């Protein structure tokens, strides 16, 4: 289930200083990303991606601390894609798509410690419903995670409801598109310990001088962001 409300409230708000450069080297795309940390220290990572026939290297990355990231995918059937993702661990993914139905399976092949699965179905009424589950294979084996979610879209209204921690908390996201330029958004979490925890309330407005976003969080923090294209392909 995609939380559009969370994207609107979190994207574009940042206190980091990052420089990202992308360049195509023939059939290979190369990305260099440098981030300024505390004290002014710079850390960089370089990555690439490319495809050959039905095999894709979606990410091959080396970081400044010697870490390596590898993500590959292979379409083995019209509706089935296999993927391998290695970072601190290693996971084997299986994705299945058929019409409005989408399902995944993820196996931890490094330690064989867990298997997780998820499924999502879109209905003509505008409702999208799904769930996910995690099963432990080592130690105290058994079902360690089970949650569900749903979203509803009708006209200018988008709402989503997702559970977490085995239904102990529920998160509600609402986006109301007033018009093509102005949208209102809210994100709240509800549980037995706290009836309502405001994750954020905000708005996005596309003005002539750029896109203006502002939000308020339950902790009392007010943030704003301005996104403007100052030249072609320069934002």
Secondary structure, 3 states (H helix, E strand, C coil): CCCHHHHHHHCCCCCCEEEEEEEEECCEEEEEEEEECHHHCEEEEEEEEEEECCEEEEEEEEECCCCEEEEEEEEEECCEEEEEEECCCEEEEEEEEECCEEEEEEEECCCCCEEEEEEEEECCCCEEEEEEEEEECCCCCEEEEEEEEEEEEECCEEEEEEEECCCCEEEEEEEEECCCCEEEEEEEEEECCCCCEEEEEEEEEEECCEEEEEEECCCCCEEEEEECCCECCEC
